[in-house]
Amino acid sequence: MKVSPILENAMLMCKGMSGAIAQSAVWSRRRMRGIEEELEKIRRNGLWRKLTPYRHMGGRHEEVMQQFASNDYLGLANHPSISEAFQEGLSIHGHGATASRLICGTNPAHLLLEESLAERKGTARALTFSSGYAAAMGTIPALLSPSDFILVDKLSHACLIDAAKLSRATLRVFPHNHMGKLRKLLESIRAQHGSKPRILIVTESVFSMDGDLAPLHEIVALKNLHDAWLLVDEAHGFGVFGEQGGGLAEELGLQQDIELQMGTLSKAAGLAGGFIAGSSALIDLLINRARSFIYSTAPPPALAHAALRSVELMGGAEGRELRKRLQKNVSLLRDVPASSKNTPIFPLILGSNESAMEASSRLADAGFIVPAIRYPTVPRNTARLRISVSAAHQESSVHALRDQLKQLASR
């Protein structure tokens, strides 16, 4: 039987497609083998991670009080007043923002929250982002060009390092809190390039993995001397320090001396989101240039409504009482190695990944959630337990954890 030319061509095409599909499947299997090999390498190096669900059960003591891993420093993540505000926000504003802020996603709740944040940080204005990570990734590239310089503390959060790289400015990393090296870098840049390039110094106020503080007075002095800008990430300081919970900058009276104050609503504030506080011109520039702001759907207005309640609470009498309670719990762990200088973060450095994982497992067996932190979150050979305390912890729980840590140290 003679096959028509059209049918013959169709049969050949199908045969060719089948061959191409088969070849594609081979290539796909090869690519997946590559991924599996990478995963096996992660396991061999003691760096395997997985998602583990933890239930907080609305803040009940029997669930939360053994949790020494979270950043909920004031215990606001389950505060009834903030829960009420969230529900109220849903009833007023609905669930979603429906668009980016520059289209039609800006809600009065966003603006009220930003006014409150600016007041708390002592600045002209503030701008909120979907997360602290998004705040960094939008802000730093919006400010710097390839002809500029960015000087970053070595232990700064990954979002600050990533944003610095994305900016294409010349990146210089100075040793942790090493003011001598920072001074030399500033002197060298100005000597070689004059006053034209922008220089942005980046640091955290409270370092998230070591729990120590940046020497902000010294950094501000160097910044002023060499005509640089300063970005301070207050992620772990906002709500924890300051009479009104504004952070370490407020505590030290330096809010007017820092060009960019960055913070988050996901830690002491108990919710989610990030922000930048600064001059009116800075915020206008970010509205027009920060890509993570411009091209993201706005955070839910109900979340902003609840965050406003949280910021107000932190700045009032209840916030001050919670900070006192937090500091009391911090003092109960003072005899743990590596004093955290009044911050709620206690690193217990054990060195190897295996030691850190074993110690975390022993604490879990005793009923305490304390995470093992490993590379790349911390430098190689500095794997540790990261212990964090909260105003919500009962003293008896902190005492019990301290006893367990002493037992670990004696092994």
C-alpha positions in Angstrom: 0.0 0.0 0.0 1.4 3.3 -1.1 1.7 6.0 1.6 1.0 9.5 0.6 3.9 12.0 0.9 2.0 14.0 3.5 1.5 11.0 5.7 5.0 9.8 5.2 6.4 13.2 6.3 4.1 13.1 9.3 5.4 9.6 10.3 9.0 10.8 9.9 8.3 13.9 12.1 6.7 11.7 14.8 9.7 9.4 14.7 12.0 12.4 15.0 10.0 13.8 17.8 10.1 10.5 19.6 13.8 10.3 19.3 14.2 13.9 20.5 12.0 13.2 23.5 14.0 10.1 24.3 17.2 12.0 24.1 15.8 14.8 26.2 14.9 12.3 28.9 18.5 11.0 28.9 19.8 14.5 29.3 17.3 15.2 32.1 18.4 12.0 34.0 22.0 13.1 33.7 21.2 16.6 35.0 19.3 15.1 38.0 22.3 12.8 38.7 24.3 15.9 39.0 21.9 17.3 41.6 21.9 14.1 43.5 25.7 14.2 43.6 25.5 17.7 45.0 23.0 16.6 47.7 25.3 13.6 48.6 28.2 16.0 49.0 26.1 18.2 51.4 25.3 15.1 53.5 28.9 14.0 53.6 30.0 17.5 54.8 27.5 17.5 57.7 25.5 20.3 56.1 22.2 18.5 55.4 19.1 20.6 56.3 15.4 19.8 56.2 12.2 21.6 57.1 10.9 20.8 60.5 7.4 22.0 61.5 7.0 23.5 65.0 3.6 24.2 66.5 3.4 27.1 68.9 -0.2 26.4 69.9 -1.2 30.1 70.2 1.5 30.8 72.8 0.7 28.2 75.4 3.6 27.9 77.9 4.0 24.1 77.5 4.8 24.6 73.8 6.6 27.9 73.6 8.6 28.0 76.8 11.0 25.3 75.6 11.6 27.1 72.3 15.0 28.7 72.5 15.5 29.2 68.7 13.1 31.9 67.6 13.6 35.7 67.2 10.4 36.5 68.9 12.3 38.5 71.5 9.3 40.2 73.1 6.9 37.3 72.8 4.6 39.3 70.5 4.1 36.7 67.8 1.0 35.4 69.8 0.1 38.6 71.6 -3.8 38.9 71.8 -3.8 42.6 71.0 -1.9 42.0 67.8 -4.1 39.0 66.9 -7.1 41.2 67.4 -5.6 43.9 65.2 -4.9 41.4 62.4 -8.5 40.3 62.5 -9.7 43.9 62.5 -7.4 44.6 59.5 -8.9 41.7 57.6 -12.4 43.0 58.2 -11.5 46.6 57.2 -9.1 46.0 54.3 -9.6 42.4 53.1 -6.9 39.8 52.4 -4.7 41.0 49.6 -3.2 44.3 48.4 -4.1 43.3 44.8 -1.2 45.1 43.1 2.2 46.7 43.6 2.5 49.9 45.7 3.0 52.1 42.6 -0.1 50.7 40.8 -3.0 50.5 43.2 -1.6 48.5 46.1 -0.9 51.3 48.5 -3.4 51.2 51.3 -3.9 53.8 54.1 -2.7 51.1 56.5 0.7 51.0 54.7 1.1 54.8 55.1 0.1 54.8 58.7 2.6 52.0 59.5 5.4 53.9 57.7 4.6 57.1 59.6 4.8 55.2 62.9 8.1 53.5 61.9 9.6 56.9 60.9 8.5 58.3 64.3 10.0 55.3 66.1 13.3 55.6 64.2 13.5 59.4 64.5 13.5 60.0 60.8 11.5 62.0 58.3 10.0 59.0 56.5 10.1 55.2 56.2 9.3 52.7 53.5 8.1 49.1 54.1 9.1 46.0 52.0 7.8 42.5 52.0 10.8 41.3 54.0 14.1 42.5 55.5 15.8 40.7 52.7 13.8 42.6 50.1 14.6 45.9 51.9 18.3 45.3 51.6 18.1 43.9 48.0 16.1 47.0 46.9 17.9 49.7 48.8 21.7 49.1 48.3 21.6 48.7 44.5 19.3 51.7 44.2 21.9 53.9 45.9 25.2 52.8 44.5 26.8 52.5 41.0 29.9 50.7 39.7 32.0 53.7 40.4 31.0 53.7 44.1 32.3 51.7 47.1 30.6 49.6 49.8 32.4 48.6 53.0 30.7 45.7 54.8 31.4 44.1 58.2 32.5 40.5 57.6 29.7 39.1 59.8 26.9 41.1 58.2 23.7 39.2 57.2 23.7 37.4 53.9 21.1 39.8 52.5 23.5 42.7 53.0 26.3 40.9 51.2 24.1 39.8 48.4 22.8 43.3 47.9 26.3 44.7 47.9 27.3 42.3 45.1 24.1 43.2 43.2 24.9 46.9 43.3 28.1 46.4 41.3 29.9 48.9 43.5 33.4 47.9 44.6 33.0 45.7 47.6 35.4 45.7 50.5 34.8 43.5 53.5 36.5 44.5 56.8 37.1 42.2 59.8 34.3 42.0 62.3 34.1 45.3 64.3 37.7 46.1 63.3 37.7 49.9 63.3 41.4 50.2 62.4 40.8 48.3 59.1 37.7 50.3 58.4 39.6 53.6 58.9 42.4 52.4 56.6 39.9 51.5 53.9 38.2 54.9 54.1 41.5 56.7 54.0 42.7 54.7 51.0 39.5 55.2 48.9 39.5 59.0 49.5 43.2 59.3 48.8 42.9 57.4 45.5 39.5 58.6 44.3 38.8 61.9 46.0 35.4 63.0 47.1 33.5 61.9 44.0 32.5 58.2 44.7 29.8 57.4 47.2 31.0 55.3 50.1 28.4 53.2 52.0 29.4 51.5 55.3 27.2 48.6 56.2 26.8 46.9 59.5 24.3 45.3 61.9 23.5 46.8 65.3 23.1 43.4 66.9 24.9 40.6 65.0 22.5 37.8 64.5 24.8 34.8 65.0 27.3 36.2 67.6 24.9 38.4 69.6 27.5 41.2 70.0 27.0 44.9 69.2 28.5 47.1 66.5 30.6 50.0 67.9 28.2 52.6 66.4 29.8 55.6 68.0 33.2 54.8 66.4 31.6 54.0 63.0 29.6 57.2 63.0 32.8 59.2 63.8 34.7 57.5 60.9 31.8 57.9 58.6 31.6 61.7 59.3 35.3 62.2 59.0 35.5 60.6 55.5 32.1 61.8 54.1 30.6 58.4 53.9 27.0 57.1 54.4 26.1 54.5 57.0 23.4 51.7 56.8 22.7 50.0 60.1 20.6 46.8 60.0 18.6 46.9 63.2 16.9 43.5 62.6 17.9 42.2 66.0 17.9 45.5 67.8 14.5 46.9 66.8 12.2 46.4 69.7 15.0 45.1 72.0 16.8 48.4 72.7 15.8 52.0 73.2 13.3 53.6 75.5 10.7 53.3 72.7 12.1 50.2 71.2 13.7 52.0 68.3 16.8 49.9 68.5 20.5 50.4 69.4 20.7 53.7 67.5 18.0 55.1 69.7 19.6 53.6 72.8 22.9 55.4 71.9 21.3 58.6 70.7 22.6 58.2 67.2 19.4 58.1 65.1 20.1 61.5 63.6 23.6 60.5 62.6 22.7 57.4 60.5 21.6 57.9 56.9 19.8 54.5 56.5 18.2 52.6 59.3 17.0 49.2 58.2 14.8 47.0 60.3 12.3 44.1 60.2 8.9 43.4 61.6 9.5 39.6 61.7 11.5 39.4 64.9 10.7 41.5 68.1 7.6 42.9 66.3 6.2 39.4 65.9 5.0 39.7 62.4 6.6 39.9 58.9 8.1 42.6 56.6 11.0 44.9 56.4 11.6 48.6 56.3 14.1 51.4 55.6 13.9 54.7 57.5 15.7 57.9 56.5 15.4 61.2 54.9 12.4 62.2 52.6 14.8 62.3 49.6 16.1 58.8 50.3 12.6 57.4 50.5 11.5 59.1 47.3 14.6 57.7 45.6 13.7 54.1 46.8 10.1 54.5 45.6 11.5 55.3 42.1 14.5 52.9 42.0 14.2 50.0 44.5 13.3 47.1 42.3 12.2 44.8 45.1 9.7 47.5 46.1 8.5 48.5 42.6 8.0 45.0 41.2 6.5 43.3 44.2 2.8 43.1 45.1 2.3 45.1 48.3 2.2 43.2 51.6 -1.4 42.6 52.8 -2.9 45.7 54.3 -4.2 43.6 57.2 -0.6 42.8 58.0 0.3 46.5 58.0 -2.7 47.2 60.3 -1.5 44.6 62.8 2.2 45.8 62.5 1.0 49.3 63.4 -0.4 47.9 66.6 2.8 46.0 67.3 5.0 49.2 66.8 2.7 51.2 69.0 2.8 48.5 71.7 6.6 48.3 71.6 6.9 52.0 72.1 4.5 52.2 75.1 4.5 51.1 78.7 3.9 47.4 77.9 6.9 47.4 75.5 9.2 48.8 78.2 8.0 46.2 80.6 8.6 43.4 78.1 12.2 44.7 77.5 12.8 44.7 81.2 11.5 41.1 81.4 13.7 40.2 78.4 16.8 41.6 80.1 16.1 39.7 83.2 15.9 36.4 81.3 19.1 37.4 79.5 20.9 37.9 82.8 20.0 34.3 83.8 22.2 32.9 81.1 25.2 35.1 81.9 27.4 32.2 82.9 26.9 30.5 79.5 30.2 30.8 77.6 30.4 33.8 75.3 28.6 36.6 77.0 26.1 38.3 74.7 26.5 41.8 76.1 22.8 42.3 77.1 21.4 40.9 73.8 19.1 37.9 73.7 21.4 35.9 71.4 23.9 33.5 73.0 26.3 31.6 70.7 27.9 28.4 72.0 30.6 27.8 69.5 31.5 24.1 69.2 33.6 24.0 66.0 32.7 21.0 64.0 29.3 20.4 62.3 29.0 17.0 64.0 29.6 18.5 67.5 26.9 21.1 67.0 24.4 18.6 65.6 25.0 16.2 68.5 24.6 19.0 71.1 21.4 20.2 69.4 20.1 16.6 69.4 20.9 16.1 73.1 19.0 19.3 74.0 16.0 18.2 71.9 16.0 14.9 73.8 15.8 17.0 77.0 12.9 19.0 75.6 14.6 22.1 74.3 14.6 23.4 70.7 18.1 24.9 70.2 19.3 24.9 66.6 22.8 23.9 65.3 24.1 26.7 63.0 26.6 25.7 60.4 28.4 27.0 57.3 27.5 29.0 55.2 25.4 30.8 57.8 28.6 31.1 60.0 32.3 30.7 58.9 33.7 27.2 58.5 34.8 25.5 61.8 32.6 27.8 63.9 29.5 25.6 64.0 27.5 26.5 67.1 24.4 26.4 69.1 22.5 29.6 68.7 20.5 30.2 71.9 17.9 33.0 71.9 15.7 34.0 74.8 12.5 35.9 74.9 10.4 38.0 77.3 7.9 35.2 77.1 10.2 32.6 78.6 9.5 31.6 82.2 12.4 31.9 84.5 12.1 28.2 85.4 12.6 27.3 81.7 15.7 29.5 81.4 17.1 27.9 84.6 16.4 24.4 83.2 18.1 25.2 79.9 21.1 26.6 81.8 21.4 23.4 83.7 21.4 21.4 80.4 24.0 23.6 78.9 26.3 23.1 81.9 25.9 19.3 81.5 26.9 19.6 77.8 29.9 21.7 78.8 31.1 19.1 81.3 31.1 16.2 78.7 
